[in-house]
Amino acid sequence: MKYLKIIKQTYEQWGEKGYCEEAVLLNSKIGMQYFDTASPHFFTGDINAEIVLVHLNPKRASENFGGRNKFSDFNDYLSHHVNFGKLHYGVNSPKKHKSPFDHKQVRFLKPFDALPFKENDKYHNLEIVVDKKLQIELIPFGSPDFNYSFIGQENINPFIERILSLIQLKERKYVIFCGKVFVELLKPYIRKSKTYTFKLTKKNGDKTIHDYNVISIEIEYNEKIIDVVIAPQFAKHGYPVSHYGEMVKRLYKAV
């Protein structure tokens, strides 16, 4: 698989040179040290999973740039990302890892009825939500933020092409792009799209003050059609995540 070959090549550069050539080139095109040139993070979970969530890149403070490679070899590095949930939430893990983001993912994806969650089994569900789906980082190099207009569409396009190539290799049940910026990033590949606007329902039954959106899309890539949705408000805090997940599921393929 070409994607895994790219990951291995990037990993080996990090180990041998202390930096990743692709990140160095990207920074030179931008004109500053915008992305970390070490510690690449391409994906987490099952690369063949039916559920795919796409995020922009790993969030990383600039003072944490330049991390050294502490993995024993490429297989160790790969296993860390494939089995991240098991390592942090499995029966043999210390179960000290606390991630509000992972709890949010469970609430968001439960309505899809596509992962083997169990009632009242928190750690099992956290392990499952990390390891049994595929989370792709569009750009595998960390940065404090992601300014699309500053980075430039022309610099991002090769990464879009790469992840679309990966996504289309397998039959996917749900492909969800998390963040409003993907409206612009995917524009060159969009064949059809429809935006839905609605209120969400809180636990107390009240409706949210603000509107939420789901954008159902058909992407054309490599002479194939890929059904996806963009969830613009996925990254917001304090909203009814489960209901948002229900709406994303309901409006999938609703172009």
C-alpha positions as semicolon CSV with decimal commas, in nm:
position;residue;x (nm);y (nm);z (nm)
1;M;0,000;0,000;0,000
2;K;0,150;0,331;-0,113
3;Y;0,022;0,513;0,196
4;L;0,212;0,278;0,430
5;K;0,525;0,313;0,218
6;I;0,508;0,691;0,260
7;I;0,464;0,650;0,636
8;K;0,763;0,415;0,657
9;Q;0,983;0,645;0,451
10;T;0,887;0,944;0,666
11;Y;0,945;0,747;0,985
12;E;1,291;0,637;0,870
13;Q;1,388;0,995;0,784
14;W;1,284;1,102;1,132
15;G;1,497;0,828;1,289
16;E;1,803;0,874;1,069
17;K;1,807;1,251;1,018
18;G;1,602;1,380;1,309
19;Y;1,353;1,544;1,072
20;C;1,103;1,457;0,798
21;E;1,191;1,589;0,452
22;E;0,829;1,650;0,354
23;A;0,773;1,873;0,656
24;V;1,091;2,068;0,583
25;L;0,979;2,121;0,222
26;L;0,632;2,227;0,333
27;N;0,776;2,483;0,575
28;S;1,003;2,620;0,302
29;K;0,701;2,672;0,076
30;I;0,515;2,851;0,356
31;G;0,821;3,059;0,442
32;M;0,850;2,978;0,812
33;Q;0,877;2,695;1,066
34;Y;0,501;2,642;1,074
35;F;0,489;2,262;1,113
36;D;0,695;2,036;1,335
37;T;0,949;1,848;1,125
38;A;0,959;1,555;1,370
39;S;0,712;1,311;1,534
40;P;0,486;1,254;1,231
41;H;0,134;1,128;1,309
42;F;-0,050;1,002;0,999
43;F;-0,341;0,806;1,142
44;T;-0,484;0,626;1,443
45;G;-0,683;0,303;1,443
46;D;-0,776;0,054;1,170
47;I;-0,659;0,161;0,826
48;N;-0,928;-0,062;0,667
49;A;-1,215;0,054;0,891
50;E;-1,563;0,127;0,756
51;I;-1,583;0,450;0,958
52;V;-1,335;0,726;0,873
53;L;-1,294;1,060;1,049
54;V;-1,060;1,312;0,888
55;H;-0,897;1,586;1,094
56;L;-0,660;1,861;0,987
57;N;-0,340;1,773;1,174
58;P;-0,204;1,694;1,520
59;K;-0,223;1,996;1,747
60;R;0,122;2,062;1,894
61;A;0,274;2,358;2,075
62;S;0,589;2,493;1,912
63;E;0,792;2,431;2,229
64;N;0,725;2,059;2,175
65;F;0,867;2,055;1,822
66;G;1,168;1,838;1,738
67;G;1,087;1,528;1,942
68;R;1,332;1,238;1,920
69;N;1,233;0,899;1,782
70;K;1,200;0,666;2,082
71;F;1,035;0,375;1,899
72;S;1,239;0,055;1,860
73;D;1,157;0,021;1,488
74;F;0,889;0,097;1,229
75;N;0,667;-0,192;1,342
76;D;0,671;-0,054;1,695
77;Y;0,577;0,291;1,562
78;L;0,297;0,149;1,348
79;S;0,164;-0,070;1,629
80;H;0,149;0,231;1,859
81;H;-0,093;0,404;1,625
82;V;-0,293;0,095;1,529
83;N;-0,338;-0,013;1,893
84;F;-0,347;0,325;2,065
85;G;-0,684;0,252;2,228
86;K;-0,573;-0,087;2,357
87;L;-0,251;0,058;2,494
88;H;-0,433;0,331;2,686
89;Y;-0,773;0,179;2,768
90;G;-0,735;-0,200;2,731
91;V;-0,757;-0,455;3,012
92;N;-0,379;-0,458;3,054
93;S;-0,338;-0,081;3,040
94;P;-0,302;0,137;3,353
95;K;-0,627;0,310;3,249
96;K;-0,494;0,646;3,357
97;H;-0,524;0,807;3,017
98;K;-0,798;1,068;3,023
99;S;-0,903;1,230;2,700
100;P;-1,217;1,445;2,674
101;F;-1,177;1,413;2,298
102;D;-1,210;1,033;2,311
103;H;-1,518;1,054;2,535
104;K;-1,663;1,299;2,283
105;Q;-1,595;1,055;2,000
106;V;-1,791;0,783;2,181
107;R;-2,093;1,011;2,222
108;F;-2,071;1,128;1,861
109;L;-2,040;0,781;1,706
110;K;-2,282;0,583;1,925
111;P;-2,584;0,684;1,715
112;F;-2,423;0,532;1,404
113;D;-2,464;0,177;1,545
114;A;-2,151;0,081;1,354
115;L;-1,904;0,007;1,637
116;P;-1,933;-0,267;1,903
117;F;-1,995;-0,039;2,201
118;K;-2,122;-0,183;2,530
119;E;-2,354;-0,019;2,777
120;N;-2,184;0,099;3,097
121;D;-1,837;-0,016;2,990
122;K;-1,643;0,308;2,965
123;Y;-1,295;0,174;2,899
124;H;-1,413;-0,083;2,647
125;N;-1,594;0,189;2,454
126;L;-1,292;0,420;2,463
127;E;-1,069;0,143;2,330
128;I;-1,320;0,062;2,055
129;V;-1,374;0,422;1,943
130;V;-0,999;0,471;1,897
131;D;-0,899;0,136;1,745
132;K;-1,201;0,024;1,540
133;K;-1,236;0,333;1,324
134;L;-0,980;0,516;1,112
135;Q;-0,878;0,866;1,214
136;I;-0,671;1,034;0,944
137;E;-0,464;1,347;0,994
138;L;-0,473;1,541;0,667
139;I;-0,122;1,678;0,728
140;P;0,075;1,445;0,957
141;F;0,292;1,718;1,108
142;G;0,195;1,900;1,425
143;S;0,136;2,273;1,461
144;P;-0,022;2,509;1,717
145;D;-0,301;2,600;1,472
146;F;-0,410;2,548;1,112
147;N;-0,449;2,864;0,906
148;Y;-0,574;2,741;0,569
149;S;-0,524;3,067;0,382
150;F;-0,173;3,113;0,522
151;I;-0,064;2,756;0,441
152;G;-0,212;2,780;0,091
153;Q;-0,442;2,550;-0,104
154;E;-0,163;2,458;-0,346
155;N;0,046;2,328;-0,055
156;I;-0,244;2,132;0,093
157;N;-0,366;1,968;-0,230
158;P;-0,105;1,688;-0,232
159;F;-0,217;1,581;0,115
160;I;-0,584;1,584;0,006
161;E;-0,493;1,362;-0,289
162;R;-0,309;1,124;-0,059
163;I;-0,593;1,070;0,185
164;L;-0,854;1,039;-0,091
165;S;-0,636;0,768;-0,247
166;L;-0,635;0,587;0,088
167;I;-1,008;0,628;0,151
168;Q;-1,110;0,489;-0,187
169;L;-0,905;0,172;-0,147
170;K;-1,175;0,014;0,073
171;E;-1,551;0,020;0,095
172;R;-1,628;0,280;0,361
173;K;-1,963;0,310;0,534
174;Y;-1,909;0,662;0,667
175;V;-1,643;0,921;0,580
176;I;-1,667;1,233;0,795
177;F;-1,451;1,543;0,750
178;C;-1,439;1,725;1,082
179;G;-1,422;2,103;1,045
180;K;-1,562;2,390;0,839
181;V;-1,232;2,448;0,657
182;F;-1,286;2,127;0,459
183;V;-1,555;2,310;0,260
184;E;-1,272;2,503;0,094
185;L;-1,015;2,225;0,095
186;L;-1,241;1,977;-0,085
187;K;-1,387;2,227;-0,333
188;P;-1,179;2,107;-0,632
189;Y;-1,317;1,753;-0,588
190;I;-1,684;1,821;-0,510
191;R;-1,933;1,688;-0,767
192;K;-2,252;1,759;-0,575
193;S;-2,326;1,896;-0,229
194;K;-2,617;1,999;-0,010
195;T;-2,603;2,190;0,319
196;Y;-2,852;2,118;0,598
197;T;-2,909;2,364;0,884
198;F;-3,087;2,278;1,209
199;K;-3,102;2,322;1,586
200;L;-2,981;2,050;1,820
201;T;-3,173;1,923;2,121
202;K;-3,012;1,948;2,463
203;K;-3,049;1,688;2,741
204;N;-3,320;1,900;2,904
205;G;-3,520;1,905;2,582
206;D;-3,442;2,266;2,491
207;K;-3,316;2,359;2,147
208;T;-2,974;2,515;2,095
209;I;-2,960;2,887;2,033
210;H;-2,713;2,851;1,749
211;D;-2,766;2,663;1,425
212;Y;-2,563;2,357;1,328
213;N;-2,483;2,220;0,985
214;V;-2,414;1,900;0,800
215;I;-2,289;1,913;0,442
216;S;-2,357;1,600;0,240
217;I;-2,119;1,567;-0,055
218;E;-2,029;1,353;-0,352
219;I;-1,658;1,374;-0,428
220;E;-1,519;1,269;-0,763
221;Y;-1,165;1,141;-0,743
222;N;-0,970;0,915;-0,974
223;E;-1,288;0,854;-1,179
224;K;-1,469;0,727;-0,869
225;I;-1,746;0,878;-0,659
226;I;-1,690;0,894;-0,282
227;D;-1,978;0,981;-0,049
228;V;-1,869;1,197;0,244
229;V;-2,006;1,451;0,488
230;I;-1,848;1,759;0,640
231;A;-1,933;1,818;1,007
232;P;-1,841;2,188;1,043
233;Q;-1,910;2,213;1,417
234;F;-1,749;1,886;1,527
235;A;-1,472;2,066;1,717
236;K;-1,705;2,294;1,915
237;H;-1,727;2,254;2,292
238;G;-2,033;2,205;2,508
239;Y;-2,290;2,119;2,244
240;P;-2,523;1,811;2,223
241;V;-2,269;1,580;2,059
242;S;-2,493;1,271;2,043
243;H;-2,770;1,455;1,860
244;Y;-2,515;1,599;1,618
245;G;-2,396;1,245;1,549
246;E;-2,756;1,140;1,482
247;M;-2,796;1,421;1,230
248;V;-2,468;1,337;1,054
249;K;-2,582;0,976;1,019
250;R;-2,929;1,075;0,901
251;L;-2,800;1,316;0,638
252;Y;-2,526;1,092;0,500
253;K;-2,575;1,043;0,124
254;A;-2,852;1,305;0,132
255;V;-2,718;1,512;-0,160
